[in-house]
Amino acid sequence: MFKQHLNESGKTYTEHFIFAFVAGWLLIYAGITSIIHAIVPSLFPFTSQKIVQKLLSNLQER
């Protein structure tokens, strides 16, 4: 089961770890900036949108 996901994703364990770790932190950052943006709309405009779009773009390239 562990290797099945790695095979399906086409990544080695290290590649998967790095991508998932960075994506997780970026999504946490996107969430925090989105909450701040909700309170003060002039702060972090489109930041969370750009992060999600970049992550999706990276996934689609593979």
Buried (B, 14 or more C-beta within 10 A) or exposed (E): EEEEEEEEBEBEEEEBEEBEEEBEEBBEBBEEBBEBBEEEEEEBEEBBEEBBEEBEEEEEEE
